[in-house]
Amino acid sequence: MKKIGRISFLIFLILVVAAMVCGCSSAASGGALKNEANYDTDAESAKMMAQSAGKSEQVAQSRKIIEYITLTVETKTFDRLIEEIHAAVKQAGGYMENSEIGGNSYYGDDNRSADLKIRIPKTKQADFSDFIADHGNVVNRSVNTEDVTDQYIDTQSRIKALTLEKETLEKLLAQSSSVADTLTVYEKLTDVIAEIESYQGRLNQMDNLIEYTTFTIHISEVEKETQVEKQNWFAKTWNGLMDNFANVGNGLLDFLSFSIMALPYWILIVIIVLVILVIIRRRKKQKAKQ
């Protein structure tokens, strides 16, 4: 019995020593690899924490609204209005994103027109709208809005999660003990940095759209502006009568203009008719002599 007890005790000591040797060798050979193996779990936890924090901030944040205003404007003073709009945009701290101007005649068949796309700080939106109404005849105005609050917060949460992931990778990169480990961690770190820059670019773009109101203005040069206010029967009848007189006058002027421009053709026709009459008279005289 004593021999059996001694043998059991020796076997127990051998197992303990073997376990200690294996543990030491494992710790000595792969500290960095162990950290890398736990990386996915740590990164996932960091993402969840950041997303949870971002969602909790949603209640405290104001709504993120993008505003678009479209105006259709008539003017008798086309050149002056365009210059005044450029000055007003500069004064409001905005900028002209796009400008297209067409047409070249003055109160003719091809009156000038302009399509402007303007970005104005949201705090100056009302003042700029009033300016356009005071300097041009606004015949149509439409306002559209887009709520991007959820998209904005999700983007912020994603950036926070990726930032935590980046910090974890930077720590792993500093602890890497082999070239293979270093290259693996560096490749992941590069991908994460690229994602952060992409999401940050989207966030900056949304900030710009939120902070500035986008104005799309269609400007037409006209000889007579459209009456947009509600009129009584007398005013409506009188204006209609004046419009008809104006249309008749314009028609007569157009006919006179066409007649003057066609004067060379009229002269040519008269010459041809005179030549024909001369020929006819000569033939009649010849027949009379015969």
ChimeraX attribute file (.defattr): number of C-alpha atoms within 10 A of each C-alpha:
attribute: neighborCount
match mode: 1-to-1
recipient: residues
	/A:1	6
	/A:2	7
	/A:3	8
	/A:4	9
	/A:5	9
	/A:6	11
	/A:7	11
	/A:8	12
	/A:9	11
	/A:10	12
	/A:11	10
	/A:12	11
	/A:13	11
	/A:14	11
	/A:15	10
	/A:16	11
	/A:17	10
	/A:18	10
	/A:19	11
	/A:20	11
	/A:21	10
	/A:22	10
	/A:23	10
	/A:24	10
	/A:25	10
	/A:26	12
	/A:27	11
	/A:28	9
	/A:29	11
	/A:30	14
	/A:31	14
	/A:32	19
	/A:33	16
	/A:34	12
	/A:35	15
	/A:36	21
	/A:37	11
	/A:38	10
	/A:39	17
	/A:40	12
	/A:41	11
	/A:42	15
	/A:43	19
	/A:44	14
	/A:45	15
	/A:46	19
	/A:47	21
	/A:48	14
	/A:49	15
	/A:50	21
	/A:51	21
	/A:52	13
	/A:53	14
	/A:54	20
	/A:55	15
	/A:56	12
	/A:57	13
	/A:58	15
	/A:59	9
	/A:60	8
	/A:61	10
	/A:62	9
	/A:63	14
	/A:64	19
	/A:65	17
	/A:66	21
	/A:67	19
	/A:68	17
	/A:69	18
	/A:70	17
	/A:71	21
	/A:72	17
	/A:73	24
	/A:74	24
	/A:75	22
	/A:76	17
	/A:77	14
	/A:78	19
	/A:79	11
	/A:80	11
	/A:81	17
	/A:82	16
	/A:83	10
	/A:84	14
	/A:85	18
	/A:86	14
	/A:87	11
	/A:88	18
	/A:89	18
	/A:90	13
	/A:91	12
	/A:92	17
	/A:93	11
	/A:94	20
	/A:95	17
	/A:96	15
	/A:97	12
	/A:98	11
	/A:99	12
	/A:100	10
	/A:101	14
	/A:102	12
	/A:103	14
	/A:104	12
	/A:105	11
	/A:106	14
	/A:107	13
	/A:108	13
	/A:109	9
	/A:110	12
	/A:111	16
	/A:112	19
	/A:113	19
	/A:114	17
	/A:115	16
	/A:116	20
	/A:117	17
	/A:118	21
	/A:119	24
	/A:120	23
	/A:121	20
	/A:122	19
	/A:123	12
	/A:124	16
	/A:125	20
	/A:126	11
	/A:127	14
	/A:128	20
	/A:129	15
	/A:130	10
	/A:131	14
	/A:132	18
	/A:133	14
	/A:134	10
	/A:135	16
	/A:136	19
	/A:137	20
	/A:138	22
	/A:139	15
	/A:140	12
	/A:141	12
	/A:142	10
	/A:143	10
	/A:144	10
	/A:145	11
	/A:146	11
	/A:147	13
	/A:148	14
	/A:149	17
	/A:150	13
	/A:151	14
	/A:152	17
	/A:153	20
	/A:154	16
	/A:155	19
	/A:156	20
	/A:157	22
	/A:158	19
	/A:159	24
	/A:160	20
	/A:161	24
	/A:162	22
	/A:163	19
	/A:164	19
	/A:165	23
	/A:166	20
	/A:167	13
	/A:168	17
	/A:169	22
	/A:170	14
	/A:171	12
	/A:172	21
	/A:173	19
	/A:174	11
	/A:175	16
	/A:176	20
	/A:177	15
	/A:178	11
	/A:179	8
	/A:180	10
	/A:181	16
	/A:182	16
	/A:183	13
	/A:184	13
	/A:185	19
	/A:186	16
	/A:187	11
	/A:188	13
	/A:189	21
	/A:190	13
	/A:191	11
	/A:192	18
	/A:193	14
	/A:194	11
	/A:195	16
	/A:196	19
	/A:197	12
	/A:198	12
	/A:199	17
	/A:200	16
	/A:201	12
	/A:202	15
	/A:203	18
	/A:204	11
	/A:205	11
	/A:206	19
	/A:207	15
	/A:208	14
	/A:209	19
	/A:210	20
	/A:211	17
	/A:212	22
	/A:213	23
	/A:214	23
	/A:215	22
	/A:216	20
	/A:217	20
	/A:218	19
	/A:219	23
	/A:220	24
	/A:221	23
	/A:222	19
	/A:223	14
	/A:224	12
	/A:225	16
	/A:226	13
	/A:227	12
	/A:228	10
	/A:229	7
	/A:230	8
	/A:231	11
	/A:232	8
	/A:233	9
	/A:234	9
	/A:235	11
	/A:236	13
	/A:237	12
	/A:238	11
	/A:239	14
	/A:240	12
	/A:241	12
	/A:242	12
	/A:243	13
	/A:244	12
	/A:245	12
	/A:246	13
	/A:247	12
	/A:248	12
	/A:249	12
	/A:250	12
	/A:251	12
	/A:252	12
	/A:253	12
	/A:254	13
	/A:255	12
	/A:256	12
	/A:257	11
	/A:258	11
	/A:259	13
	/A:260	12
	/A:261	11
	/A:262	11
	/A:263	11
	/A:264	11
	/A:265	12
	/A:266	13
	/A:267	11
	/A:268	10
	/A:269	12
	/A:270	12
	/A:271	12
	/A:272	11
	/A:273	12
	/A:274	11
	/A:275	11
	/A:276	11
	/A:277	12
	/A:278	11
	/A:279	11
	/A:280	11
	/A:281	11
	/A:282	11
	/A:283	11
	/A:284	11
	/A:285	10
	/A:286	9
	/A:287	9
	/A:288	8
	/A:289	6
	/A:290	5
